[in-house]
Amino acid sequence: MNTKRLLNVALEGVDTLGYHLEQMGITDKLNRHNIAAFAMAEQKHLEGEWDSIQVRVNLRRSQFEQVTQKIETRTNALIAPVLSQVNRFRPSH
């Protein structure tokens, strides 16, 4: 059974269920259009959540890179004078 046929069977089932529920006076909101609208709204909601997560991850990555760069700069500032002193006392060959 291919996907398109399976989807059509499922949608026809939703329509039939919605029709019977409407006949019983329970609801008139269960149909393929409302389900599709709900699915699209949820898709956009999830895309928004994913974008929010990506922004937070990128912010943390940027902060980490800034801290790493500061540590490297300070380490170089501290080690450079020590290395120059060590190199000054090394015998040259």
N, CA, C and O of each residue as an XYZ file, in Angstrom:
372
protein
N       0.858     -1.181      0.000
C       0.000      0.000      0.000
C       0.897      1.235      0.000
O       1.769      1.375      0.857
N       0.681      2.121     -0.955
C       1.536      3.300     -1.029
C       1.076      4.369     -0.032
O      -0.027      4.305      0.511
N       1.933      5.326      0.186
C       1.697      6.351      1.205
C       0.480      7.211      0.883
O      -0.304      7.539      1.774
N       0.322      7.575     -0.383
C      -0.794      8.440     -0.763
C      -2.135      7.741     -0.501
O      -3.073      8.350      0.012
N      -2.207      6.485     -0.855
C      -3.454      5.739     -0.640
C      -3.724      5.591      0.855
O      -4.865      5.737      1.293
N      -2.702      5.309      1.630
C      -2.845      5.174      3.079
C      -3.310      6.489      3.692
O      -4.169      6.492      4.574
N      -2.751      7.602      3.237
C      -3.157      8.911      3.727
C      -4.610      9.204      3.386
O      -5.352      9.725      4.219
N      -5.018      8.875      2.171
C      -6.415      9.088      1.768
C      -7.374      8.261      2.620
O      -8.429      8.753      3.021
N      -7.017      7.015      2.896
C      -7.861      6.163      3.743
C      -7.982      6.770      5.139
O      -9.071      6.804      5.713
N      -6.866      7.247      5.682
C      -6.886      7.855      7.014
C      -7.747      9.116      7.023
O      -8.524      9.330      7.953
N      -7.612      9.948      5.996
C      -8.407     11.174      5.945
C      -9.894     10.873      5.766
O     -10.738     11.552      6.351
N     -10.213      9.875      4.973
C     -11.619      9.485      4.825
C     -12.165      8.987      6.160
O     -13.313      9.263      6.508
N     -11.345      8.258      6.902
C     -11.753      7.800      8.234
C     -12.006      8.967      9.171
O     -12.968      8.950      9.938
N     -11.157      9.975      9.118
C     -11.352     11.176      9.946
C     -12.639     11.873      9.542
O     -13.422     12.283     10.399
N     -12.862     12.010      8.234
C     -14.101     12.651      7.772
C     -15.331     11.882      8.235
O     -16.307     12.481      8.686
N     -15.288     10.570      8.126
C     -16.424      9.744      8.551
C     -16.668      9.880     10.045
O     -17.805     10.046     10.486
N     -15.591      9.808     10.819
C     -15.724      9.959     12.270
C     -16.282     11.330     12.613
O     -17.176     11.450     13.451
N     -15.755     12.366     11.965
C     -16.253     13.721     12.201
C     -17.722     13.844     11.847
O     -18.478     14.501     12.563
N     -18.133     13.226     10.764
C     -19.540     13.269     10.345
C     -20.430     12.609     11.387
O     -21.462     13.167     11.761
N     -20.044     11.429     11.860
C     -20.864     10.710     12.856
C     -20.912     11.466     14.184
O     -21.956     11.509     14.834
N     -19.793     12.059     14.587
C     -19.803     12.853     15.822
C     -20.703     14.066     15.677
O     -21.405     14.437     16.617
N     -20.686     14.690     14.499
C     -21.546     15.844     14.252
C     -23.014     15.438     14.271
O     -23.854     16.171     14.793
N     -23.330     14.269     13.701
C     -24.705     13.771     13.708
C     -25.198     13.535     15.133
O     -26.379     13.715     15.427
N     -24.284     13.131     16.016
C     -24.658     12.896     17.415
C     -24.641     14.189     18.225
O     -25.015     14.189     19.398
N     -24.211     15.290     17.609
C     -24.199     16.574     18.289
C     -23.006     16.757     19.222
O     -23.018     17.640     20.080
N     -21.992     15.942     19.060
C     -20.838     16.009     19.956
C     -19.873     17.118     19.519
O     -19.492     17.962     20.331
N     -19.488     17.120     18.273
C     -18.556     18.136     17.792
C     -18.703     18.303     16.287
O     -19.134     17.397     15.574
N     -18.331     19.487     15.834
C     -18.280     19.696     14.388
C     -16.883     20.163     13.990
O     -16.691     20.723     12.911
N     -15.910     19.928     14.869
C     -14.556     20.415     14.623
C     -13.580     19.328     14.217
O     -12.392     19.605     14.055
N     -14.037     18.125     14.052
C     -13.133     17.049     13.661
C     -13.307     16.780     12.173
O     -14.225     16.074     11.757
N     -12.419     17.350     11.387
C     -12.395     17.079      9.957
C     -10.967     17.262      9.456
O     -10.097     17.744     10.181
N     -10.747     16.876      8.230
C      -9.378     16.909      7.696
C      -8.816     18.314      7.634
O      -7.605     18.493      7.764
N      -9.654     19.309      7.442
C      -9.169     20.684      7.344
C      -8.674     21.187      8.696
O      -7.626     21.827      8.779
N      -9.416     20.904      9.737
C      -8.991     21.323     11.071
C      -7.742     20.569     11.518
O      -6.862     21.141     12.161
N      -7.668     19.298     11.179
C      -6.483     18.513     11.532
C      -5.263     19.041     10.776
O      -4.181     19.158     11.351
N      -5.430     19.358      9.499
C      -4.318     19.906      8.712
C      -3.884     21.261      9.273
O      -2.690     21.542      9.373
N      -4.851     22.095      9.635
C      -4.519     23.404     10.211
C      -3.781     23.228     11.533
O      -2.807     23.931     11.802
N      -4.239     22.300     12.352
C      -3.574     22.034     13.630
C      -2.148     21.535     13.397
O      -1.218     21.968     14.077
N      -1.980     20.634     12.446
C      -0.650     20.086     12.155
C       0.301     21.176     11.659
O       1.466     21.216     12.054
N      -0.199     22.055     10.798
C       0.652     23.141     10.298
C       1.003     24.125     11.412
O       2.135     24.604     11.487
N       0.035     24.425     12.274
C       0.310     25.335     13.391
C       1.356     24.725     14.330
O       2.260     25.419     14.795
N       1.227     23.434     14.601
C       2.207     22.765     15.460
C       3.576     22.711     14.799
O       4.599     22.839     15.472
N       3.599     22.523     13.486
C       4.873     22.519     12.765
C       5.567     23.870     12.917
O       6.768     23.925     13.182
N       4.817     24.958     12.751
C       5.398     26.299     12.897
C       5.848     26.522     14.338
O       6.886     27.138     14.580
N       5.067     26.022     15.291
C       5.441     26.150     16.707
C       6.765     25.425     16.965
O       7.656     25.965     17.620
N       6.886     24.211     16.452
C       8.116     23.449     16.647
C       9.307     24.094     15.940
O      10.422     24.072     16.460
N       9.077     24.666     14.762
C      10.151     25.379     14.070
C      10.619     26.571     14.901
O      11.816     26.846     14.983
N       9.677     27.270     15.509
C      10.024     28.401     16.375
C      10.826     27.951     17.590
O      11.801     28.598     17.972
N      10.415     26.844     18.191
C      11.151     26.302     19.341
C      12.558     25.905     18.925
O      13.516     26.174     19.651
N      12.696     25.269     17.765
C      14.015     24.856     17.276
C      14.908     26.080     17.045
O      16.084     26.075     17.407
N      14.335     27.131     16.437
C      15.102     28.357     16.216
C      15.553     28.965     17.538
O      16.676     29.456     17.650
N      14.684     28.932     18.529
C      15.026     29.458     19.852
C      16.176     28.677     20.473
O      17.086     29.264     21.057
N      16.134     27.369     20.347
C      17.213     26.519     20.874
C      18.514     26.824     20.146
O      19.569     26.928     20.772
N      18.443     26.969     18.823
C      19.636     27.269     18.039
C      20.262     28.602     18.462
O      21.484     28.718     18.554
N      19.423     29.597     18.717
C      19.925     30.905     19.147
C      20.631     30.769     20.494
O      21.710     31.330     20.687
N      20.028     30.025     21.430
C      20.665     29.846     22.741
C      21.987     29.099     22.624
O      22.958     29.448     23.296
N      22.031     28.078     21.780
C      23.274     27.319     21.590
C      24.351     28.226     20.992
O      25.496     28.213     21.445
N      23.990     29.004     19.987
C      24.959     29.905     19.361
C      25.439     30.979     20.333
O      26.608     31.364     20.299
N      24.555     31.462     21.193
C      24.942     32.449     22.201
C      25.960     31.849     23.166
O      26.975     32.476     23.472
N      25.689     30.639     23.643
C      26.618     29.976     24.568
C      27.953     29.689     23.884
O      29.011     29.836     24.495
N      27.902     29.283     22.623
C      29.137     29.019     21.876
C      29.965     30.294     21.763
O      31.181     30.268     21.955
N      29.309     31.403     21.453
C      29.997     32.684     21.333
C      30.604     33.091     22.673
O      31.745     33.550     22.725
N      29.845     32.924     23.756
C      30.370     33.255     25.075
C      31.575     32.384     25.413
O      32.560     32.880     25.960
N      31.510     31.116     25.101
C      32.617     30.202     25.366
C      33.856     30.608     24.568
O      34.970     30.590     25.091
N      33.657     30.971     23.309
C      34.777     31.397     22.475
C      35.413     32.674     23.007
O      36.635     32.822     22.961
N      34.595     33.602     23.514
C      35.134     34.837     24.090
C      35.965     34.540     25.337
O      37.049     35.098     25.511
N      35.462     33.672     26.193
C      36.205     33.303     27.399
C      37.504     32.608     27.031
O      38.550     32.896     27.612
N      37.446     31.703     26.077
C      38.650     30.996     25.633
C      39.679     31.968     25.073
O      40.872     31.842     25.347
N      39.221     32.925     24.297
C      40.131     33.912     23.718
C      40.772     34.757     24.816
O      41.967     35.045     24.748
N      40.000     35.159     25.825
C      40.557     35.948     26.933
C      41.598     35.143     27.699
O      42.648     35.670     28.067
N      41.310     33.876     27.937
C      42.267     33.019     28.646
C      43.556     32.891     27.843
O      44.647     32.991     28.403
N      43.438     32.670     26.540
C      44.633     32.556     25.701
C      45.443     33.845     25.704
O      46.672     33.811     25.769
N      44.761     34.976     25.633
C      45.451     36.270     25.635
C      46.190     36.482     26.948
O      47.351     36.889     26.955
N      45.520     36.209     28.050
C      46.155     36.395     29.359
C      47.293     35.409     29.570
O      48.326     35.750     30.146
N      47.096     34.191     29.101
C      48.159     33.189     29.236
C      49.378     33.610     28.437
O      50.502     33.508     28.928
N      49.177     34.080     27.222
C      50.297     34.545     26.403
C      50.996     35.730     27.057
O      52.223     35.826     27.015
N      50.231     36.629     27.659
C      50.817     37.797     28.319
C      51.658     37.378     29.522
O      52.664     38.019     29.824
N      51.263     36.322     30.204
C      52.022     35.851     31.360
C      53.216     34.999     30.962
O      54.275     35.093     31.583
N      53.068     34.185     29.955
C      54.110     33.230     29.585
C      55.198     33.874     28.724
O      56.352     33.452     28.803
N      54.884     34.853     27.928
C      55.869     35.467     27.031
C      57.081     36.012     27.789
O      58.208     35.743     27.375
N      56.901     36.766     28.882
C      58.081     37.241     29.608
C      58.899     36.102     30.219
O      60.128     36.171     30.255
N      58.231     35.073     30.693
C      58.936     33.930     31.277
C      59.748     33.227     30.204
O      60.910     32.889     30.431
N      59.164     33.003     29.051
C      59.885     32.353     27.964
C      61.072     33.182     27.493
O      62.128     32.638     27.172
N      60.896     34.499     27.453
C      62.025     35.329     27.032
C      63.170     35.239     28.027
O      64.336     35.260     27.635
N      62.849     35.141     29.307
C      63.905     34.990     30.326
C      64.590     33.633     30.196
O      65.813     33.535     30.295
N      63.795     32.591     29.975
C      64.358     31.249     29.821
C      65.242     31.203     28.588
O      66.337     30.642     28.636
N      64.795     31.774     27.502
C      65.574     31.772     26.265
C      66.845     32.610     26.397
O      67.849     32.324     25.745
N      66.804     33.621     27.223
C      67.978     34.467     27.421
C      69.120     33.701     28.093
O      70.295     33.943     27.818
N      68.749     32.773     28.981
C      69.757     32.002     29.708
C      70.180     30.725     28.991
O      71.128     30.069     29.423
N      69.513     30.364     27.929
C      69.905     29.179     27.173
C      71.193     29.441     26.411
O      71.389     30.514     25.841
N      72.054     28.457     26.412
C      73.267     28.654     25.605
C      72.919     28.501     24.121
O      72.139     27.629     23.739
N      73.489     29.332     23.329
C      73.252     29.231     21.889
C      74.268     28.290     21.273
O      75.433     28.307     21.669
N      73.868     27.487     20.335
C      74.740     26.496     19.708
C      75.151     26.919     18.357
O      75.890     26.200     17.683
